[in-house]
Amino acid sequence: MDTPSLEQRADWLDQLGAHETHQQLLAELPCLRQVAQRRADTPTPLTGWVRVGAWNVLRGRRPEALAATLASAGVQLGLLSELDDGMARTHNIDTTDEIARALGFASAFGIEFVELGLGDESEQQEAAGQTNARGLHGNAIVSGSSLDEPTVVRLPDAGAGWFAVDSSQPRVGGRMAVVATVAIDGVPVHVASTHLENRTTAGYRAEQLDALFRAIDDRDASAPAIVGGDFNTLGADIDVLLDRAAVRALRENEPWRFTWPVIYESMFEVARAHGFVWTDANVAAPTMDSASAGLPDLVPMRLDWLLVRGLVARRPAVIPAGGLSDHHLITAGVHLP
């Protein structure tokens, strides 16, 4: 990785609010298009039923415990989001590499943001006076099999809000996905780990997912595919979610609205148009630990999803995070038709 230096990051922090600067960095920073890779200790072919998991791991704190949870759930192919590399809040370690090493898996990590600060308010307090060694944050794929042709797909939305003068978490970058190819019973399958924007509309998230589908189709539109991650399917506009009375009314009228918000998120019609299905790969249950997230009325939300194309999916599950993240691990078994 061509990691930006501490001096560069300090200079960009001084330029917060300069939209043209951010656009130039998005276009020119090599690290925003690079993939850090690790090979599996002993590559194991994926055959028959394959257990796939998607998990927002909240920076990747306690990587060995995260790896143990993935292993106990039988995950053979993990689509992970919110991983740190060289952040003071996670002891400046490479959390993707630590998780992959603990599992003996291959990994492919791509950068979502170059962090210019220490994180959110609580993280700033915890890491006060410390320095980010590399300041990288992103998404990853981990697998006991080989990960071929990994690449980064940058999604629409320049991330300007994160580079604003008043940003609570100043960052360079924007939402993205890591895409790679695995073989299941010898058949190439495209897999993608992504994290869609929460501070936007359902329509914009649909545009982000459409861009990812098109990139996968550019690899091979006829091949099976799996896309998973934190889709931030809020089921309502973000300002509504901050209104406790409005949330209560929505839940009373539609108890399922936040645990199966498909009709309120146009991304699912986009997914259908690209041949993806989700019903058999997901269960109507919350995937966010609302108590630790501090959402109004502790609304039980399903934010995380697995989408499949050209594969049979069965036995979806939500595995409690056990305090390791504010998102639960979701899994499903998949196999070729």
C-alpha positions in Angstrom: 0.0 0.0 0.0 1.2 3.5 -0.8 0.2 4.8 2.6 0.0 8.6 2.9 2.5 10.0 5.4 1.7 11.7 8.7 2.7 15.0 7.1 0.3 14.6 4.2 -2.6 13.7 6.5 -1.9 16.7 8.6 -1.8 18.9 5.5 -5.2 17.5 4.3 -6.7 18.1 7.7 -5.8 21.8 7.4 -7.6 21.9 4.0 -11.0 20.5 5.3 -13.9 22.0 3.3 -11.9 22.4 0.1 -14.0 20.4 -2.3 -11.6 20.5 -5.2 -8.8 19.2 -3.0 -10.9 16.2 -2.0 -11.9 15.5 -5.6 -8.2 15.6 -6.6 -7.3 13.2 -3.8 -10.0 10.8 -4.8 -8.8 10.8 -8.3 -5.1 10.6 -7.6 -4.4 8.8 -4.4 -3.0 5.3 -5.4 -4.0 3.7 -2.0 -7.7 4.2 -2.7 -7.4 1.7 -5.5 -4.9 -0.7 -4.1 -5.6 -4.1 -2.4 -3.5 -5.5 0.4 -3.4 -9.3 0.2 -2.5 -12.2 2.3 -2.4 -15.8 1.2 -4.1 -18.6 3.1 -1.8 -20.8 5.2 -3.1 -23.9 3.5 -5.6 -23.0 0.8 -8.8 -25.2 1.1 -11.0 -25.5 -2.0 -14.7 -24.5 -1.4 -16.9 -27.4 -2.2 -20.6 -28.3 -1.8 -22.4 -26.1 0.8 -20.3 -23.1 1.6 -21.1 -21.0 4.7 -20.8 -17.3 3.9 -20.8 -14.5 6.5 -21.1 -10.7 6.4 -20.1 -8.7 9.4 -19.5 -5.0 10.2 -16.8 -5.6 12.9 -16.7 -2.0 14.3 -13.0 -1.2 13.5 -11.9 -4.8 14.1 -11.2 -4.5 17.8 -10.3 -7.8 19.4 -9.4 -9.5 16.2 -8.7 -12.9 17.7 -12.2 -12.9 19.3 -13.7 -11.9 16.0 -11.9 -14.7 14.2 -13.1 -17.2 16.9 -16.7 -16.1 16.3 -16.3 -16.5 12.6 -14.8 -19.9 13.0 -17.4 -21.1 15.5 -20.1 -20.1 13.0 -18.4 -22.2 10.3 -17.8 -19.2 8.0 -15.6 -20.2 5.1 -16.0 -17.0 3.2 -16.2 -13.7 5.2 -17.3 -10.3 3.8 -16.1 -7.8 6.5 -16.5 -4.1 6.9 -15.2 -1.4 9.2 -11.7 -2.6 9.5 -8.7 -0.5 10.7 -5.1 -0.6 9.6 -2.8 1.6 11.6 -5.4 3.4 13.8 -4.6 4.5 17.3 -8.1 3.4 18.4 -7.2 -0.2 17.5 -3.6 -0.1 18.7 -2.2 0.7 15.3 -2.5 -2.9 14.1 -3.7 -4.3 10.8 -7.0 -5.7 12.0 -7.7 -7.6 8.7 -4.3 -9.3 8.7 -4.8 -10.2 12.4 -8.2 -11.8 11.8 -7.0 -13.6 8.7 -3.8 -14.9 10.5 -5.9 -16.2 13.4 -8.1 -18.2 10.9 -5.2 -19.2 8.6 -7.3 -17.5 5.8 -6.4 -15.5 2.7 -7.5 -11.8 2.8 -8.0 -8.9 0.5 -8.4 -5.4 2.1 -9.3 -2.2 0.4 -9.3 1.4 1.8 -12.6 3.2 2.2 -11.2 6.2 4.1 -7.8 7.7 5.0 -8.6 8.8 8.5 -7.4 12.3 9.4 -8.5 12.1 13.0 -8.7 9.6 15.8 -12.3 8.6 15.1 -15.7 9.4 16.7 -16.1 11.3 19.9 -15.6 8.4 22.3 -12.6 7.2 20.3 -11.0 10.6 20.3 -11.2 10.6 24.1 -9.8 7.1 24.4 -6.9 7.7 22.0 -6.2 11.3 23.0 -2.6 12.2 22.6 -1.9 9.2 20.3 -1.1 9.1 16.6 -2.4 7.0 13.8 0.5 5.1 12.3 -1.2 4.7 8.9 -4.7 6.0 9.3 -6.5 3.5 7.0 -10.0 2.2 7.3 -11.9 -0.1 4.9 -13.5 -3.4 3.9 -12.2 -6.9 3.3 -12.8 -10.4 2.2 -11.4 -13.4 4.1 -11.5 -17.0 3.0 -9.8 -20.3 3.5 -9.6 -20.6 -0.3 -7.6 -18.5 -2.8 -8.9 -15.0 -3.5 -8.2 -14.2 -7.2 -8.1 -10.9 -9.1 -9.0 -8.7 -6.1 -9.9 -5.2 -6.9 -11.4 -2.0 -5.3 -14.6 -0.6 -6.7 -15.2 3.0 -5.7 -18.9 3.8 -5.4 -20.8 7.0 -6.2 -20.6 9.8 -3.6 -17.4 11.7 -3.4 -17.5 11.6 0.4 -17.4 15.3 0.6 -19.4 15.4 3.8 -16.6 13.5 5.6 -14.2 16.2 4.4 -16.3 19.1 5.5 -15.0 21.7 7.9 -17.5 20.5 10.6 -17.0 16.8 10.0 -17.0 14.9 13.3 -14.7 12.3 11.6 -12.5 14.0 9.1 -11.6 11.6 6.3 -10.4 11.4 2.7 -12.3 8.9 0.5 -15.8 7.5 0.2 -17.7 4.2 0.1 -16.3 1.3 -1.8 -16.3 -2.4 -2.2 -13.6 -5.1 -2.4 -14.3 -7.6 -5.2 -12.6 -10.9 -5.8 -13.2 -14.3 -7.4 -13.3 -17.6 -5.6 -14.0 -21.1 -6.9 -16.9 -23.2 -5.6 -16.6 -26.7 -6.9 -14.3 -25.3 -9.5 -16.7 -22.7 -10.8 -15.6 -19.0 -10.6 -17.9 -17.0 -8.3 -17.5 -13.2 -7.9 -17.7 -12.0 -4.3 -17.9 -8.5 -2.9 -17.7 -6.9 0.5 -19.2 -3.4 0.8 -20.4 -0.7 3.1 -23.0 1.7 1.8 -23.5 5.3 3.0 -25.8 5.9 5.9 -25.9 9.7 5.7 -27.9 9.8 2.5 -31.1 8.6 0.9 -32.4 5.2 -0.1 -32.2 6.3 -3.7 -28.5 7.1 -3.4 -27.7 3.8 -1.8 -29.5 2.2 -4.7 -27.1 4.1 -7.1 -24.1 2.9 -5.0 -25.2 -0.8 -5.2 -26.0 -0.4 -9.0 -22.5 0.8 -9.6 -21.1 -2.3 -7.7 -23.3 -4.7 -9.7 -22.2 -3.1 -13.0 -18.5 -3.6 -11.9 -19.2 -7.2 -11.1 -21.0 -7.7 -14.5 -17.9 -6.2 -16.2 -15.9 -9.1 -14.8 -18.5 -11.7 -16.1 -22.2 -10.9 -16.1 -23.1 -14.6 -16.5 -21.1 -15.8 -13.5 -22.6 -16.6 -10.0 -22.0 -13.8 -7.5 -22.3 -13.0 -3.8 -22.5 -9.5 -2.4 -22.7 -8.8 1.3 -22.1 -6.2 3.9 -23.5 -3.3 5.8 -26.1 -1.8 3.4 -27.5 0.7 6.0 -31.1 -0.1 5.0 -32.6 2.3 7.5 -36.2 1.9 6.4 -36.8 5.6 6.8 -34.9 8.9 6.3 -32.2 9.6 8.8 -34.0 12.7 10.2 -37.1 10.6 10.9 -35.0 8.1 12.9 -33.9 10.9 15.2 -37.6 11.6 16.0 -38.6 9.3 18.8 -42.3 9.8 18.4 -42.1 9.2 14.6 -40.2 6.0 15.1 -42.7 4.7 17.7 -45.6 5.5 15.2 -43.9 3.7 12.4 -43.2 0.6 14.5 -46.8 0.5 15.8 -48.2 0.7 12.2 -45.6 -1.6 10.6 -43.8 -3.8 13.2 -41.7 -5.4 10.5 -40.6 -2.1 8.9 -37.1 -2.0 10.3 -36.4 -5.7 10.3 -37.4 -6.3 6.7 -37.3 -2.8 5.0 -37.2 -4.2 1.5 -40.1 -2.1 0.1 -38.6 1.1 1.5 -35.1 0.6 -0.1 -35.1 0.9 -3.9 -31.7 -1.0 -3.9 -33.6 -4.3 -3.8 -35.3 -3.5 -7.1 -31.9 -2.7 -8.5 -30.6 -6.0 -7.1 -33.5 -7.9 -8.7 -32.8 -6.2 -12.1 -29.2 -7.6 -11.9 -30.4 -11.1 -11.1 -29.7 -11.1 -7.4 -32.1 -12.5 -4.8 -32.1 -12.2 -1.0 -35.1 -14.0 0.6 -33.4 -17.3 1.2 -30.1 -15.7 2.2 -31.5 -13.5 5.0 -33.8 -13.8 8.0 -36.2 -11.0 9.1 -34.4 -10.2 12.3 -32.4 -7.2 13.5 -28.7 -7.2 12.7 -27.7 -4.2 14.8 -27.2 -4.1 18.5 -29.4 -1.1 19.0 -28.5 -0.7 22.7 -24.8 -0.2 22.0 -25.6 2.0 19.0 -27.8 4.4 20.9 -30.5 4.6 18.3 -33.9 6.2 19.3 -36.3 3.8 21.0 -33.7 1.0 20.5 -35.3 0.4 17.1 -34.4 -3.2 15.9 -32.9 -2.6 12.5 -31.7 -5.0 9.8 -28.8 -3.2 8.1 -26.7 -6.1 6.9 -27.5 -8.4 4.0 -26.3 -11.2 1.7 -27.4 -11.1 -2.0 -26.8 -14.0 -4.3 -27.0 -14.7 -8.0 -26.8 -18.0 -9.7 -26.5 -19.9 -6.3 -28.9 -21.6 -4.0 -29.0 -20.1 -0.5 -30.4 -21.9 2.6 -30.4 -21.7 6.4 -29.7 -18.0 7.0 -28.8 -17.0 10.5 -28.0 -14.0 12.7 -25.2 -14.7 15.1 -25.0 -12.4 18.2 -22.0 -10.2 18.2 -21.4 -10.9 21.9 -20.2 -7.3 22.5 -17.5 -7.5 19.8 -19.4 -5.1 17.5 -22.6 -3.0 17.3 -23.6 -5.3 14.4 -24.3 -9.0 14.5 -22.8 -11.5 12.2 -25.1 -12.8 9.4 -24.5 -16.1 7.6 -26.1 -18.3 5.0 -25.2 -21.5 3.3 -24.8 -21.4 -0.5 -24.1 -23.9 -3.2 -24.3 -24.2 -7.0 -27.7 -25.2 -8.4 
